[in-house]
């Protein structure tokens, strides 16, 4: 099994075994949803109560999955919601602690699909487009175009979610990014 498969299998054992709802997003999810892109990491969102977070970290360590920056692990955890981890294979993992709103919606719509022989929950293409537009990097916008071209995206729902996010975040560039991607798709 490849490093990707080994890492996903370890994550699935811990997260499914602990009853933690989770999903894969990022480039691995984009690849599954029809827009292949090379990447050397796995992005995962997990729902876990803060009271059970230490239990989750210990279970991950039992699979050999450790913090990439152990010397500042406590500081990073206290100040943020992303745990930068690494599997013994060298595969890096960004474990995002789910909040409400967009992540909860994506969690509810994620479907299990095989990635490198391991069935894992993967974010829906519609939710990936919203996440990628929010991220806003060049490669993310390329992913948006590829996902839109794949035909699985509910563009009206993306538009509705982006309107809500623009209001909530006091931003005015999200719908513009969607419009540009739609023009690029033709």
N, C-alpha and C positions, 0 to 999 in steps of 0.2 A: 504494500500500500504506500502511496506517496505521502510526503509531508502534509499536504493538504488533507488527504483522507484521514491520516492518523490524528491530526489536530481536530478535525471535525468530529471524529469518533470519540475522542476524549471529552470534547465539549458536550456532545450529546449525552454521554454517560453521566456526566456531572449535572448538567442542567435538566435533562429529562428525569434523571434519577432523583433529583432534589425537588421535583415538581415546580420548577421555575419556568414560566412562559418565556420564550425567547425567539429570536429570528436573526437570520443572516441578512445583512444589507451591504452596501458598498459594491466594489468591483466584482466580488464573487457572485453576488445576487444579480448584478447587471448581466454577467456572463450567462447565468442560468435563464434569465428572462430574454435572451436572444441577442445580446450585444457583447460578444466576447472582447475582453480586454485583459492584457497581462497584468498581474499583480502578485505581490509577494506577502500579502497579509490577509487577515480575515477580520471583518467588522461584524460584531454581534451586539444586539441589544437584548438585555435580560431584565425581567421584572423580578426584583428581590426586595423584601422588606429590609430596611437598614439594620434591624435587630438580627437578621439572618445573614448579613453580609460576611461576617467573619467565618461563619460556617461554610458559606459558598467558597470563600478564598481557600480555606483548608481543604475542601473537597477538590478544588482545582489543583492545589499543590499535590494532592494524592495521585493525580494523573500526570504529575511532572510539569504542570503549567504554573509558571512563576511570574512574578512581577519583573518587568524589564529593568526597572530602576529601584531595586530594593532599598537603597539608602534613602530614598525620598518617598517610599510607598505610602506611608501614613500621611504625609503632607499632601500628596496628590489626591488621596482618597478624601481627606477632609475638605479640600478646596474645590473638588470637581466631581464629575460623574462619569469619567472615563478611566478605566483601569488598563494601562498598557502592559500586556502580558506576552510571554513567549513560551512556546511548546518546546520540549526537548529536541524536536526535529529542526528547530531554528525558525519555524513559522511564527510570525508575530501576529498577535491578536489585540484588537482594540475592543474591549468589553465596555459597552455603554450601559449605564444604569438607567432604565426606562423611567421617564416621567409621564405626565398625563398628556392628553392632547394627541398630537401627531403620532407619537410613539405607540400610544394605546390603540389608536386606529390601525396603524400598521400591524401591530401584534395580532389584532383580531382578524386580519385578512391574510396573514402569512399562510402559505401552504407548504406542505412537506414535499420536497422533491429531492432526488438523488444528486449529490455532488461528490464526485470521485468515489462512488459506491456507498455513501452514507446518506440516509434520508434525514434531511434537516429542514426546519421551517425557514422559508425564504420570503422576504417582503414582496408584495405584489408590485407589478410594473408601475401602476399608478402612484403608489406611495414612493417608489424609488425616484420617479421623476420629481416629485415635490422635494424629497430630501436632497437630490442632486442640484436642483435650482437653488435651494437654500444654501448649499455649500458654495456654489458659484465659481469654482475654479474652472479653468479651461477644460481639463479632462472631464470634469463633472458635466459641463455643458455639452461636450461631445457625447457623453453617455446619454444625456437627455435626448439628443437628436436620434441616436441609435435606438433607444427604447421607443420613442414616438414612431419611428419607421417600422417597428416590429408589430404594431397594430393591437397590442394588448392594453394600451393605456386609455383610460376614460378621461379624455381631454377636458370635458365639462367639469368633472369632479376635480381635476387638477386645478383648473381655473378657480373654482369655488374655494378650494383650500388655500390657494395663493392669495385670494382677496382677503380671507380671514387672517392669514399670516401677515400680510402687509399692514393691516389695521393693528394687529396685536404688537407687531414689532416696529411700528412707525417707519416702515420701508415703502419705497415706491418703485423698486426695480425688479420685483419678482415676476409680475405679469409681463413686463417688457422682455425679460429673459425667455419666458415661455413663447411669446409672440415671435421672437427671433428664431427660436428652435423650430417652431412650426413652419416658418418661412423656409428654413434650411431643408426641412423634410419635403416641402413642396406641397 
